[in-house]
Amino acid sequence: MYVLFEDMDTKLTLKLSQDVIEKAKVYAKSKKTSLSNLIENYLQNITDNSTKNEDEITPIVKSLSGIIKLPKNYDSKKDYADFLTKKYK
């Protein structure tokens, strides 16, 4: 099935399964919005967030960097495994 979405003067045709369309319509209705608006908001959200670097370090984390000095041979995975072993004994 093909679905047309209209926004002012632009149309978008999507091919979706009937089941997905019906579930999306129910969801949109429960949120008191249109399916077109729901899709537009979703696309706007993912395209706005895609420009952000997901590995960006927050100012709080930056301020904490370097506070703890660990030995060069420190094995965080082993330390965590030891912690879990003790926790669940």
C-alpha positions, -999 to +999 in steps of 0.1 A: +000+000+000+012+035-008+005+064+016+007+101+006+018+126+031+011+163+023+029+193+038+020+226+023+032+220-012+052+189-008+040+153-010+059+122+000+049+087-010+058+058+013+053+021+009+044+006+042+027-026+053-010-024+060-005-036+096+020-008+103-003+018+088-032+007+109-012+007+141+003+041+133-032+055+127-044+042+161-013+057+178-017+090+160-054+092+170-045+084+207-021+113+206-047+136+189-026+142+159-025+132+122-004+105+108+013+131+086+021+153+116+034+122+134+057+113+106+069+149+101+077+153+138+096+120+138+117+129+107+123+164+121+135+149+154+159+124+139+173+149+114+179+175+141+196+150+164+217+135+136+239+166+135+249+161+172+280+142+179+268+112+201+302+109+216+303+145+227+315+149+263+293+170+285+308+198+305+302+179+338+321+149+325+349+171+312+352+187+346+357+153+362+383+141+337+417+136+353+405+136+389+413+099+395+448+087+387+448+050+376+478+028+370+487+023+333+480-014+336+445-009+352+420-034+337+385-020+341+368-051+327+385-073+352+377-049+381+341-048+371+339-086+368+354-089+403+328-064+416+300-084+400+314-117+414+314-103+449+280-087+445+262-118+434+279-144+458 
